[in-house]
Amino acid sequence: MRGQIISLGKGTFLLRVSTGRDTTGQRRTFNETFHGNKKAAETRLTAILNQLDSGTFVAPTSITLDQYLDRWLKDAAKGSLRPRTYDNYKDILVRYIRPQMGPVKLSKLTPLEIQGAYNKMRAHGLSARTVRYAHAALRSSLNQAVKWQILYRNPADFVDLSRNEKKELRALTVEQVGQFLKAAETSGTCACNPKRRKSAEGEQHDHRGRWLLPVPNLEWQAFGRVGGNQGRLVASRWLMSEQGLSRWTR
């Protein structure tokens, strides 16, 4: 008989399952104390037997998440992660994950508990980006638990993450653009001078055959003319590089 249900008293049962034999030929058994009625105990026993048949059964472990993370950092993360990533993961786990879920038994860690921890982080004012980074560290560690057959599946795969906030970009007004351009045209340093000295006369210079504007801060002018949009300025720089230009020209 592969599985037994033994009554331990009202509402408590011992589930005993044969999991095969070890390398010495000794029979191995898995025991689980179950609280509930007899029908629920039978359902649980059937689930264990189905997992054994499909090869997905993992015996629950008594170690806590804290204990597991210590082992993961030492035996897996240190050798597989870059030093900076390792230090960042270790730090963010200490700051945000261990205080909330460290004492929980690894086998009892659920998506609901992880979701609750993330929600508390957001409620305390932490950004969605910080939560996502903490999630990346926890998920990476639990992926290893699945590989080590300590967990059947990773509970961190079943949580919802907040979207990163997009900060609203404020464009310059027409008046502000005018003031910006005026300031860029009347101050600065000479682009042709390697020592970046002040140009008192604002003369035009011929530098290696290239006609330059008298203002050294031509990029600032361009920045103003694209409405203070940094993305557009970067795109224009890329176009210049594609055309073989090394500096801003008229």
N, C-alpha and C positions, 0 to 999 in steps of 0.2 A: 504494500500500500504506500503510495507516494506521499500522501498528505493526511494529517490527522488534525482534528479539532478536539481539544481537551478542555473541559469546563474547569475553571478555577474559582468559580463562585458566580454570584448573580452579575450578569453583564460583563464578565471577564472570561476570555478564552485564550488558550495557548495554541497557536498554529505551528505545527511541526511538519517540515517538508524535507524529504530526502533529496539532496542535491548531487548525488553520485558518490564516487569514491576518490580518495586522494592517491598520491603516488605509491603509498605503502599498501593500498588495498582496503584501508579503513573507510567505513561508511561515513559520509559527511551529512550533517543535518543542519537545517536552518530553523530557528525558533523565533517566533514573534508573539508578543503579548498583544491581544486585541481587545479593545473595549467597545461593547455594543451588543446587539442581539445576535442570536444564532444565525439568522439568515444573512446578516451583514458579514459575519465571520466566514460563512461559506463563500460569499462573493469575493472576499479578500483572498481566501485560499485558492479559489479558481484563478484569480488574477495572477497570483504568484506562480502557479503551475503553468499558465499560459506563457509567462515571461521565461520560465525555464525551458519550455519547448521551443520558443523562438530565439533563445540565446541572448535575451536582453535583460535577464535578471541580474541585479547587482545587490548584494547583501548590504543593508544599511550599516553605516559606520557610526561609532560613538564620538568621533572627534568633532570639535567645534570648528566654525569657520575660521576663527582666530588661529587655531592649531594648524589647520590646513594651509592657511596663507603663509605661515612661517615656513612650512615644508615646501610650498610652491616657490617662494622667493629664493630659498636656498638651493633646491634641487633642480628647478626648471628655469625660472625667470632669469637668474643671474647668468646662466650660460647661453640663453637664447635671445635675450633682449640687449639692445645697445645700452651702454652705461647710463646715458642720460635718461633714456626711456625707463630703465630699471629704477633709477632714483625717483623719477616723477611718479611712477606707478606706486612705489613703496610709500611715498609721501602722501599721495591722495587717498590711498587705502587707510593709512593711519588717521588722516584728518576726518574722513567722511564715512567710510564703510565700516571699519572695525568698531567705532563707538556705538553704532546702531545695531549691527548684525553679528559682531564678533562672537558673542556667547552662544549664538544659535547653533545647534547641531547641524553639520553639513547636510546630512540626509534629510533634515526637516526644513531646509531652506526652500521657500516657495517663491514663485513669481510675484504673488501678492505681497509678500514681505519685502521683497526687493523694490517693488513699485512704491510701497509706502515709504521706504527710506528715501527714494528719489524725490517723492512729493514733499517730504519734510525738508530736504535740502533746498528745494525751490521756495518753500514757505519761509525759510530763514534768509531769503534774499540772494541765494547763490544763482549764478547765471545758468542758462540751459547748456552753455558750452562746458562749464565745470561739471555739471551732472553727466554730460555725455562722456567726458574724459574719465570720470569715476566709473561709469558703466563699462568703458573700454577695458579698464584695468580689472574690474571684477569679472567681466565676461571672459577675458583672456585666462584668468586663473581657473575659472570653472570649466573652461574647455579642456584644460589639462586634467581635471578631475574625471572627466568623461573618458579621456584617453587612458588614464590609470585605472579605469573601471571602478572608481569610487562612487560615481554618479552614473545613472543610466542616460540622463539628458541634462542639458544646461538650463537651469531655471531662468537665467538672465536673458535667454533668447525670447522669452515670452512677455516682456514688459514693454510699455509704451514710453517713448522719450519725447520731451518737449522740443518743439522746433526752435532753432536758433532765432533770437530776435534780430530783426533787421532795423537798424537805426535809420531814421528818416534823414535823407540828405537835403540840406537847405542850400539852394542856389543863391548866388549874389543877385541883388537887385540891379537894375540898369544904372542907377545912381552910384551904387557901390562899385560896379565894374568900371565906370568912368573914373572914379577916384583912384581905384587900383591901378589902372593903366597910366594915369597921370603920374602917380608916384613912381611907377616902374620906368617911365621915360625921363624922369628928372633926377634920378639918383642911381648909384651903383658903381661898378668898377669896370674897367676896360677888359673885354673878353680876350683881347689879343695879348695882354700883358700877363706873363706867367706868374708874376708876383702879385697880381690882382690889385694894382695900385688904383687909387681914385683917378678918374679921368675928369680934369677940370674943364677942358674945352669941349668935350663931347665930340671929338673929331671922328671922322670916318677913317678906318684903317684898312689897308690891303694886306692881309695875312696869308702868305703862300698862295697868292692868286685868288683868294676867296673874298668877296665883298661882304663885309659884316656891317650890321647896324651899329650906330655909335653907342647904343646902350648895351651894357654888358648883361643886363638882366632880361634878355630877350625871351627866355623861357617863362619869366614871370608875366611878360606881355601875352605870350601865347596862352598861359594859364587863365588869364583874365578873359581873353577872347573866346575861350571855350566855356565860358560861364563858371569858372572855378571848378570844373569837373576834372578830377584827377585821372579818372579812367580814360577820358578823351585825350588828355595830355600824354599819358603813357602810350596810347594808340598812335599818336602822332610821332612820338619818338621811334616807335617800331617801324613806321613807314619811312622815316628818315634813314634808319639803319638798312632797310631793304633797298633804298636808293643810293646807298653808299655815302651818305652825308654824315659827317662826324660832329657837326655843330649847327646851331640855328643860323640860317642865312635868310636874307631878304629875297 
